[in-house]
Amino acid sequence: MSAVIHLQRNQFSEQPVCLVESAELSVTLFKYRSGIEAVTLRNSRGFITLLPFYGQMIWDAQFEGHDLKMTNPFTEPKRGESVVDTYGCFAFHSGLLSNGCPSPEDVHPLHGEMPCAPLDRAYLLLDGDSVALGGDYEYVKGFGHHYLASPAVRLAAGETLMTITMRVTNLASVAMPLQYMCHMNYAYLPGGAFSQNIPDGAFSLRTSIPGHVHPTPQWLDYTATLTDNPSAFGALDQPQFYDPEIVFFADNLAQYTPQPEFFMQAPDKGPRFVTRFSSEQFNYATRWILYNGDQKVAAFILPGTCRPEGHIAARQAGTLIELPAGATREFTVVTGLDG
């Protein structure tokens, strides 16, 4: 039996309220001190906490006692216009008109307009042994673009994996540009090793340096060696070189497999994280590593429709999607604790 429960902002308070509960699943509503609403989906093996009206970010994710989220200085989500104003989440939707790090000539914010978008509607989807949080965001500008974005995150009973989806429909009478990345900020696992079902040689080091990156001589020497041999970066074993960030790109994934699969394995039989998706939907992927006193993140794979180097770069590379009037594109990512 399936059901839809529409959520209203007045249902949320700082005192948590259990809205749905069964033997295997529960849904709790609450509000952070910052005033941002949150929904926790929980099963017998863990939970995910989402922000239903704030980009539908996944703020927290924990399974079998393992925290999946990056180390960061935010104790709760904060109101902002850009994702950097609240960069403490496990995952966010990057895009949709523009994506990634803007060049000096770009005019869009870091990772586009979607991460902090104020959703118009949020609802729970109850379906047998699973529960999902979904929502709708209508973007419309006079003399500009007009689209409907419908994100959702599903958690099933007894699972340690979540399914993240995004559906985008162009409501305008002309084509719209589309760039999308499912940006998952995974925890840094010291000594963690990477593996995947595409060749190690598919990765290349990012050679451009965004404005927020301030190279040091040590970092420049280290990245010079990775430029010549990117496959040498197979494990998180030299954190002293991961500040500023280390970024790799893998392009044209469809040439290797229709279903890319990526893993990060902690040493000594520790947790293993996994991400799976379709290369027909996401033909590009990014690996982002950062380690310093304030932030530690091992985004072992970020599936995208193009490289996250801004709108102009994607247009120049021919990887910017032009979504026809009335057309819809859908994206699905399965990710979480493997096993």
C-alpha positions in Angstrom: 0.0 0.0 0.0 1.4 3.4 -0.9 0.5 6.9 0.4 1.6 10.5 0.0 1.8 12.9 3.0 2.3 16.5 2.1 4.4 18.5 4.7 3.7 22.0 5.9 6.2 24.3 7.6 4.0 24.7 10.7 4.4 21.0 11.4 8.1 21.5 12.4 9.3 22.7 15.8 12.5 22.3 17.8 10.8 19.5 19.7 11.1 16.4 17.4 7.8 14.8 16.3 7.5 11.3 15.1 5.1 11.4 12.1 5.3 7.8 10.9 6.5 4.7 12.7 6.4 1.0 11.9 8.5 -2.0 12.9 11.2 -1.2 10.4 10.8 2.5 9.5 10.2 5.9 11.1 9.9 9.5 10.0 10.7 12.3 12.5 10.2 16.1 11.9 12.1 18.8 13.7 13.5 22.2 13.3 17.1 23.3 13.9 17.9 26.4 16.1 18.6 28.2 12.8 15.0 27.7 11.9 15.6 25.3 9.1 13.2 22.4 8.9 14.5 18.8 8.9 13.2 15.3 8.3 14.9 12.1 9.6 14.2 8.9 7.8 15.3 6.0 10.0 15.4 2.2 9.6 16.9 -0.6 11.8 20.4 0.1 10.5 20.7 3.8 10.5 19.2 7.1 9.4 19.4 10.1 7.0 18.4 13.6 7.8 17.2 15.9 5.0 16.2 19.5 4.7 12.8 19.4 2.9 12.5 23.1 2.0 16.2 24.0 1.7 17.5 22.4 -1.5 16.5 19.0 -0.1 20.0 18.6 1.0 21.0 15.5 2.9 22.4 17.0 6.0 23.4 13.8 7.9 23.8 10.1 7.0 24.8 7.3 9.4 24.6 3.6 9.1 25.8 0.8 11.4 27.4 3.5 13.6 29.5 4.9 10.7 29.1 8.6 10.0 29.1 9.1 6.2 29.5 12.9 6.3 32.6 15.0 5.9 34.3 16.7 8.9 33.2 20.4 8.8 32.8 23.4 11.2 29.0 23.6 10.9 27.0 22.3 13.9 23.7 22.8 12.0 22.5 24.1 8.6 22.6 27.9 8.2 20.5 30.1 5.9 22.4 31.3 2.9 22.3 32.2 -0.8 25.2 29.9 -1.7 26.2 26.4 -0.6 29.4 27.8 1.0 27.1 29.5 3.5 26.1 26.1 4.9 28.9 23.7 3.8 28.3 21.0 6.3 25.9 18.6 4.5 26.5 15.1 3.4 25.0 15.7 -0.1 23.4 18.4 -2.2 22.1 18.9 -5.7 24.6 21.0 -7.8 23.2 22.8 -10.8 20.8 23.1 -12.6 21.4 25.9 -15.0 25.1 26.1 -14.0 27.3 23.8 -12.1 30.7 23.6 -10.4 33.3 26.3 -9.8 32.6 29.5 -11.8 35.4 30.9 -13.9 36.2 34.7 -13.5 33.9 35.2 -16.6 31.0 33.1 -15.2 28.2 34.9 -13.3 26.7 32.0 -11.4 27.3 31.1 -7.8 29.5 28.1 -6.8 27.6 25.0 -7.7 24.6 26.9 -9.2 21.2 27.9 -7.9 19.9 24.5 -6.7 21.8 23.7 -3.5 20.0 26.3 -1.4 16.8 26.6 -3.4 13.6 27.3 -1.4 11.4 24.4 -2.3 7.7 25.1 -3.0 6.5 21.7 -1.8 7.7 18.7 0.2 6.1 15.4 0.8 6.6 11.9 2.0 6.1 8.9 -0.2 5.2 5.7 1.7 5.5 2.6 -0.4 5.5 -0.8 1.4 8.9 -1.3 2.9 10.4 2.0 1.9 9.9 5.7 2.6 11.1 8.7 0.5 11.2 12.5 0.9 10.3 14.3 -2.3 9.7 17.9 -3.3 9.2 20.4 -6.1 10.9 23.6 -6.9 9.7 25.9 -9.7 12.4 28.2 -11.0 11.0 31.0 -13.1 12.3 34.4 -14.2 10.8 37.0 -16.3 12.6 37.0 -19.6 14.5 34.0 -18.4 14.4 30.3 -17.8 11.5 28.3 -16.3 11.8 24.7 -15.0 10.5 22.3 -12.4 13.0 20.4 -10.3 11.7 17.4 -8.3 14.3 15.8 -6.1 13.7 12.8 -3.8 15.7 10.5 -1.5 14.4 6.9 -0.7 15.4 4.7 2.2 14.2 1.1 2.4 13.8 -1.2 5.5 17.0 -3.0 6.4 19.1 -1.1 3.9 22.3 0.9 4.3 22.0 2.4 0.8 19.9 5.3 -0.2 18.5 6.2 -3.6 18.9 9.9 -4.7 16.9 11.1 -7.7 16.4 14.3 -9.5 13.8 15.0 -12.2 14.1 18.2 -14.3 11.3 19.5 -16.6 11.8 22.5 -18.9 8.6 24.5 -18.6 9.7 27.3 -20.9 8.9 27.5 -24.7 12.6 27.4 -25.6 15.5 25.1 -24.7 17.3 25.5 -21.4 20.9 24.7 -20.4 21.2 21.9 -18.0 24.2 20.9 -15.8 23.8 18.6 -12.9 26.0 16.9 -10.3 25.0 14.8 -7.4 27.5 16.2 -4.9 28.2 13.7 -2.0 30.6 14.9 0.7 31.8 11.6 2.1 33.8 11.2 5.3 37.6 11.0 5.0 38.7 7.4 5.9 42.4 7.5 6.8 44.2 4.9 4.7 41.1 4.4 2.6 41.6 2.8 -0.8 39.7 3.5 -4.0 38.4 1.0 -6.5 36.0 1.0 -9.4 34.8 -0.8 -12.5 36.5 1.6 -14.8 40.3 1.7 -15.5 42.5 3.6 -13.0 43.9 5.4 -16.1 40.5 6.9 -16.8 41.2 9.6 -14.2 43.2 12.8 -14.9 44.2 15.5 -12.5 42.4 18.9 -12.7 45.0 21.3 -14.1 42.9 24.5 -13.8 43.1 26.3 -10.4 39.8 27.8 -9.3 39.7 31.1 -7.4 39.1 29.5 -4.0 42.3 27.4 -4.3 45.5 28.9 -3.1 48.5 26.7 -4.0 51.5 26.2 -1.9 54.9 25.2 -3.3 54.6 21.7 -1.6 51.1 21.3 -3.2 52.4 22.3 -6.7 55.3 19.8 -6.5 52.9 17.0 -5.4 50.3 17.7 -8.1 53.0 17.9 -10.7 53.8 14.3 -10.0 50.1 13.3 -10.1 49.7 15.1 -13.5 52.3 12.7 -14.9 50.9 9.6 -13.1 47.3 10.2 -11.8 46.8 6.5 -11.2 49.4 6.7 -8.4 46.6 8.3 -6.2 44.9 5.1 -5.1 44.6 5.6 -1.3 44.3 8.3 1.4 47.8 7.9 2.7 49.4 11.3 2.3 47.1 13.9 4.0 49.8 16.5 4.2 49.4 17.0 0.5 45.6 17.3 0.4 45.4 21.0 1.3 44.5 22.7 -1.0 42.1 20.2 -2.5 43.1 17.4 -4.9 40.6 16.9 -7.8 40.5 14.3 -10.5 38.2 14.0 -13.5 36.9 10.9 -15.4 35.3 11.6 -18.8 33.1 9.7 -21.2 32.3 6.9 -18.7 30.0 5.2 -21.2 33.0 4.0 -23.1 33.8 1.7 -20.1 30.5 0.5 -18.7 26.8 1.4 -18.7 26.7 1.1 -14.9 29.8 2.7 -13.2 30.4 1.6 -9.6 32.9 3.2 -7.2 34.1 2.2 -3.8 36.1 3.6 -0.9 37.3 0.9 1.5 38.7 1.7 5.0 41.7 -0.4 6.1 41.5 -3.3 8.7 38.0 -4.5 7.6 36.5 -1.0 8.2 33.5 0.4 6.4 33.2 0.4 2.6 31.3 3.1 0.9 29.8 2.7 -2.6 28.2 4.8 -5.3 26.4 3.4 -8.4 24.7 5.2 -11.3 24.1 5.1 -15.1 26.7 6.5 -17.5 23.8 7.3 -19.8 22.6 9.8 -17.2 26.0 10.8 -15.9 28.8 10.5 -18.4 31.4 12.4 -16.2 32.7 11.9 -12.7 34.8 13.9 -10.3 37.0 12.8 -7.3 37.5 15.5 -4.7 39.8 15.2 -1.6 40.5 17.8 1.0 42.2 17.4 4.4 42.9 20.3 6.8 42.1 21.4 10.4 38.6 22.5 9.6 37.4 20.2 6.7 38.2 16.6 5.9 36.4 15.1 2.9 36.9 12.2 0.6 34.3 12.6 -2.2 35.4 9.5 -3.9 33.1 10.0 -6.8 30.7 12.8 -7.8 28.6 11.8 -10.8 27.8 14.6 -13.2 26.6 15.5 -16.7 29.9 17.4 -17.3 33.0 18.5 -15.5 32.3 20.9 -12.6 34.3 23.8 -14.0 31.4 26.3 -14.6 28.9 27.1 -17.3 31.2 28.6 -19.8 33.7 25.7 -19.7 30.9 23.2 -20.3 29.6 25.1 -23.2 33.0 25.4 -24.7 33.7 21.7 -24.2 30.4 20.8 -25.8 29.1 19.0 -22.7 26.4 21.5 -21.8 23.0 19.8 -22.2 20.3 21.7 -24.0 17.0 20.5 -22.6 14.2 21.1 -25.2 11.0 22.9 -24.3 8.7 20.6 -22.4 11.3 17.8 -22.1 12.3 16.0 -18.9 15.5 14.4 -17.8 15.9 12.1 -14.8 18.9 11.1 -12.7 19.4 8.4 -10.1 22.3 7.6 -7.8 22.5 4.7 -5.3 25.0 5.4 -2.5 25.8 4.5 1.1 27.4 1.9 3.2 28.1 -1.3 1.3 27.2 -4.5 3.0 
